[in-house]
Amino acid sequence: MIKGVLFDMDGTLVDSMKCWYKSGFETVNEFFKEEEFSMIHQLDKMSAAEIMDYVEENIKDPIIRDNFSSVWFKKMTEYYKTVLVKNHVYELLGKYEKLGYRMGIATGTALPLAIPILARTNLLPHFKFVISEALIGHSKHDPEIYLEGAKRLGYKPEEVMVFEDGCHGAKTAKDAGFYVVGVYDESSAKQKEMMQAFCDIYINDYSELL
């Protein structure tokens, strides 16, 4: 029986994935020429946290490495000022609150970036907590962030429903015993069939759950 819900944020609650890729490419292009930095072609295979880790690991110049994160953070902060909540999210959250579900957010985005957009869009009051990959110390290729979310909700994994737009996060949660809802996002459209194969359900729009 489902008693709690964990939501991813980018691409799941808010329509922000295209902004992550735009800001990521802008930052990479600001620091490097394409021919001297091959990872530019790998950005769309990684989460935001993994992109940051990969870039920082592969930048040898410590001054550039220190500046890269700061520049990307500033660019994404500006993008987040205009990002919108995905359609029918508020209605679904209201439904789940009436059902008595406890809800939390498990995001790959650093909390100094995540909290302001959640506050601006008035999403924050609906959730008991927000945890990030950086806070937990593991990416979503590891189930720890979902297990910690379930622990904070006070439930077992099988009692928690996880909403994810990204394939690797959804698969990790499913393998860890959670009920998983795959959420369509333009950025992960090419993964749709793969996600439909292992998610408990897959939705194109939140109206399907109302």
C-alpha positions in Angstrom: 0.0 0.0 0.0 1.4 3.4 -1.0 1.8 5.8 1.9 4.4 8.3 0.7 5.8 9.9 -2.4 9.3 11.0 -3.5 9.5 13.4 -6.5 12.5 14.2 -8.5 12.6 17.9 -9.3 14.1 18.9 -12.7 12.1 17.5 -15.5 9.6 16.0 -13.1 8.1 18.8 -11.1 9.6 21.8 -13.0 10.2 22.2 -16.7 13.9 22.9 -16.3 16.0 20.2 -18.1 16.4 22.2 -21.3 17.8 25.1 -19.1 20.4 22.7 -17.5 21.6 21.7 -20.9 21.6 25.2 -22.3 23.5 26.6 -19.3 25.9 23.6 -19.3 26.8 24.1 -23.0 27.1 27.8 -22.5 29.6 27.3 -19.6 31.6 24.6 -21.4 31.8 26.8 -24.5 32.9 29.8 -22.4 35.8 27.8 -21.0 36.8 25.5 -23.8 37.0 25.1 -27.5 35.1 22.1 -28.7 38.2 20.5 -30.3 40.1 20.5 -27.0 37.4 19.3 -24.7 35.7 16.1 -25.9 33.2 15.8 -23.1 30.9 18.4 -24.6 29.3 15.6 -26.6 28.6 13.6 -23.5 26.5 16.1 -21.6 23.1 14.7 -22.5 24.1 11.3 -21.0 24.6 12.7 -17.5 22.7 14.2 -14.7 23.5 17.8 -13.7 25.5 16.5 -10.7 27.4 14.0 -12.9 28.2 16.7 -15.5 29.7 18.9 -12.8 31.7 16.0 -11.3 33.0 15.0 -14.7 34.0 18.5 -15.7 35.8 19.1 -12.4 37.6 15.8 -12.6 38.8 16.5 -16.1 39.8 20.1 -15.8 43.5 20.1 -14.9 44.0 23.8 -14.3 42.9 24.5 -10.7 41.9 28.1 -11.4 39.6 27.1 -14.3 38.2 24.2 -12.2 37.4 26.6 -9.3 35.7 29.1 -11.7 33.7 26.6 -13.7 31.2 25.6 -11.0 30.7 29.3 -10.0 29.9 30.4 -13.6 27.5 27.5 -14.2 25.8 28.1 -10.9 25.2 31.8 -11.8 23.9 30.9 -15.3 21.4 28.4 -13.9 20.3 30.7 -11.2 19.2 33.1 -13.9 17.5 30.4 -15.9 15.6 29.2 -12.8 14.0 32.7 -12.4 11.8 31.9 -15.4 11.3 28.1 -15.2 7.7 27.0 -14.8 6.0 24.1 -12.9 4.9 21.2 -15.2 1.2 21.0 -16.0 -1.2 19.7 -13.4 1.5 19.3 -10.7 -0.4 21.4 -8.2 -3.6 19.5 -8.7 -1.8 16.2 -8.1 0.0 17.4 -5.0 -3.4 18.6 -3.7 -4.9 15.1 -4.4 -2.1 13.4 -2.6 -2.3 15.7 0.4 -6.0 14.8 0.7 -5.1 11.2 0.6 -2.7 11.8 3.5 0.5 10.9 1.7 3.7 12.3 3.1 5.8 13.8 0.3 9.5 14.6 -0.2 11.9 15.6 -3.0 15.0 13.8 -4.0 16.9 15.8 -6.5 20.2 15.8 -8.3 20.4 19.6 -8.0 22.4 21.2 -5.2 20.1 22.6 -2.5 21.3 26.3 -2.9 19.8 26.1 -6.4 16.8 23.9 -5.7 15.3 25.6 -2.7 14.9 29.0 -4.3 13.0 27.7 -7.3 10.8 25.5 -5.1 10.0 28.5 -3.0 9.4 30.8 -5.9 6.9 28.4 -7.5 5.2 27.7 -4.1 6.1 24.0 -4.3 8.1 24.0 -1.1 5.2 24.0 1.4 3.9 20.7 -0.1 7.0 18.7 0.9 8.4 17.6 4.3 12.0 17.7 3.1 14.3 18.2 0.1 17.4 16.0 -0.2 20.0 16.2 -2.9 22.7 13.9 -4.4 25.4 16.2 -2.9 23.7 16.0 0.6 23.5 12.2 0.5 26.9 11.8 -1.1 25.8 9.5 -3.9 24.4 9.9 -7.4 21.1 8.4 -8.5 23.0 5.5 -9.9 23.0 4.4 -6.2 19.7 3.8 -4.3 20.9 5.7 -1.2 19.1 8.9 -1.9 15.8 7.0 -2.4 16.4 4.9 0.7 17.1 8.0 2.8 14.0 9.6 1.4 11.9 6.6 2.4 13.5 6.7 5.9 12.6 10.4 6.3 9.0 9.7 5.2 8.9 6.9 7.8 8.0 4.2 5.3 9.5 1.1 3.6 10.6 1.3 -0.1 7.6 -0.7 -1.2 5.3 1.8 0.5 6.8 4.8 -1.4 6.0 5.9 -4.9 8.9 7.6 -6.8 8.4 10.0 -9.7 11.3 10.3 -12.1 11.8 11.6 -15.6 15.3 10.2 -16.0 15.9 6.6 -16.9 18.8 5.8 -14.6 17.1 7.3 -11.5 13.9 5.5 -12.2 15.7 2.1 -12.8 17.7 2.6 -9.6 14.5 3.2 -7.5 12.7 0.3 -9.1 15.6 -2.1 -8.4 15.6 -0.9 -4.8 11.9 -1.9 -4.4 10.0 1.3 -4.9 6.9 1.8 -6.9 8.0 3.9 -9.8 6.1 6.4 -12.0 8.0 7.4 -15.1 7.3 11.0 -16.2 7.6 12.1 -19.8 10.0 15.0 -20.4 11.3 16.3 -23.7 14.8 15.8 -22.6 14.3 12.1 -21.9 11.9 11.3 -24.8 14.3 8.9 -26.4 14.3 6.8 -23.2 10.5 6.5 -23.1 10.2 3.0 -24.4 12.9 1.8 -22.1 11.2 3.4 -19.1 7.8 2.0 -20.0 9.4 -1.5 -19.9 10.4 -1.3 -16.2 8.4 1.5 -14.6 5.2 0.4 -12.8 3.4 3.1 -14.8 4.5 5.8 -17.3 2.7 9.1 -17.8 2.9 11.7 -20.5 1.1 14.3 -18.3 0.0 14.5 -14.7 -3.6 14.8 -15.7 -3.6 11.0 -16.3 -3.4 10.6 -12.5 -6.1 13.0 -11.5 
